[in-house]
Amino acid sequence: MNSSKKYSVEIIQDNYLLAEAFNLRYKINKQINPAMVAHCAQPFECDVYDKRSIHIGLFLKKKNEKLLVGY
């Protein structure tokens, strides 16, 4: 990682960020294995385990913003 950038690892509790994380996961899965997300009706991937999982995101701190860059 670039040491001049500030990153943080946090548990995602905000519903908006969680939806963003599921969307990021969908995009990654679509690039790696398109068949994995072929059944998804929208660009959003989650399963039955997500409701009881702890979701952890990697955030880039940029000025006053937190950008989700990993999940």
Secondary structure by P-SEA (a helix, b strand, c coil): ccccbbbbbbbcccaaaaaaaaaaaaaaaaaaccccccccccccccccccccbbbbbbbbbcccccccccc
